[in-house]
Structures are given as structure tokens and as C-alpha cells.
Amino acid sequence: MFGQDGSGGYAAFWLVRPSQPLADQPVVFLGSEEETGAVARDLGDFLWLLAGGLGPWEAATSYEPAWTPRPNQELTAVAERFAPGWRRSPAAVIELAAQEFPEFDDTLMELCR
């Protein structure tokens, strides 16, 4: 785990790619109210998610579909430095993570039983 939001949820790396560096592992959200989800395929995508104005809670939930993301110039500069040429919209980051890791929620729930 590397981050916590105001709701008490955590952003974490899911170590499912053997022999791959930490930055190449998917980023997941573990919410305080049982919200979970794979939110980015790797750190680069996660940085673009943040730069686009969404956090991991917003990416993992659909509780506020009318919420409008507010891009952040400072986080965009970080994303451009770390992941140049990988620019993606928040929607694309979320969709790609969901496509690659559709089993994350089920896998996590099986571990909790």
C-alpha cells in the first residue's frame, strides 16, 4: 500500500506480475466500505489517472457518475516526466485496467472468506 484517501481507502500495488518491477504492477483500490477495483494497469497509467483529475476511489466506484474530473497541472507534469508518451484519459485508464484485471474483485473476495 502506498496511499490513503480521505475516506480511509488505500491505493496499493497488486503484485501479480512475477519478476516485474513495482512500477509495472497494477494499482488497485481497497476502500473502507468494501469498495475495490483495479484502477490502473501500472504506475504510469495511475499517474495519468491522477493528472486527469480522478483518484482511486472515483476510479473504483460509480457512486457519483455526475462528478466532473478536474485535471491537475502539477500532476500532469509528474505524469509527463515519469510516463511520457503514455497519456491517457481517466476513462481509458479505468477501462484498460478493468479489461486486463476483470477478476480482481472476485480474487480479493475469495481471499477474505
N, C-alpha and C positions, 0 to 999 in steps of 0.2 A: 504494500500500500504506500502511496506517495502523496496523497492529498485528501483533505476532508472539506466538505462544503458546510454551509451554514445549517443544513438540515441534519447533520450528523452522518451523512453518507460518505463513503470512501471511493476514491479513484485508485485503481490498482492495476498492476501488470498481471496478466494471466499467463503463466509460464507453460505454454503448450507447444512451443516450437523448440524441440531439443537442439542443443548446440548453437542456438541463435542468440545474439546479444540482446540485452534487456530492451534496448530501443526498438528492436524488431518484433517484440512480443505485443499481442493485442492489449488494449486498455479496456477495462471493464468498470462498471459502477456497481457498488454494493450499498444500497440505500438503507436508511434506518427504519423504514416502514416496509421492508421486503421488496423494494424496487431493485431490479437487477437488469443488467444488459451489457452486451459487448458494444462499446460506443465508438471504438476506433481500431483499425487493423494494426496500428503501430503508433509509436510516439510522434512521428511526423504527421500522420493524419490527425492525431489528438491535438497537436498544436494548431492545425488549421481549423479544427472544430472550435477551439477556444478563440482563435483570431476572428472567426465568423460570428462570434457573439453568443455561442451556446456553451454551457457547461455539461459535465457528465450527467447530472440529474435530468436536465432538459432532454439530453440525447437518449436517455434510457426510459423516459416516461412520455406519455401523451396526455398528461393531465391538463395542460394548458395549451391547446392547439392554436389559440389566437395570439399567443406570446410572440412578439416580434424580436428576433435576434438583433443585437446592436454590435456591429463589427468594432473591433478594438485595434487601433493603430499600433499601439505598443506591442500587443501580442502578435499582430501581423508581422512586425519587424522580427520578432523572435522566430516565428514560423518560417519566414523567408530566409533567415540565417541558417536555421537547422535543417529545413526541408525545402530548399529552393527547387522550383520546378514541380513540386507536388501539390500546388494549390488546388484545393477542392472546396466546394460549398459545404456547409454543415450537413445539408440533406444528403449529399453524395457520400460524405464520411460515414454517416449513420447507416445508409443503405448498404455500402460496401462491407461494413462490419457485420451487419445482420446477415448478409448473403454468405460471408465466409464462416461465420460462427453462429449458425442458427440453433445449435444445441447448447449454447452457454447456459441459459436459464434452467433447462432440464438437468444438465450435468450438475449444476450447483445445487438444485433441489434434491437430487439423489444423494449428494454428499451430506446433506443436512438431516437426512432421515435416520 
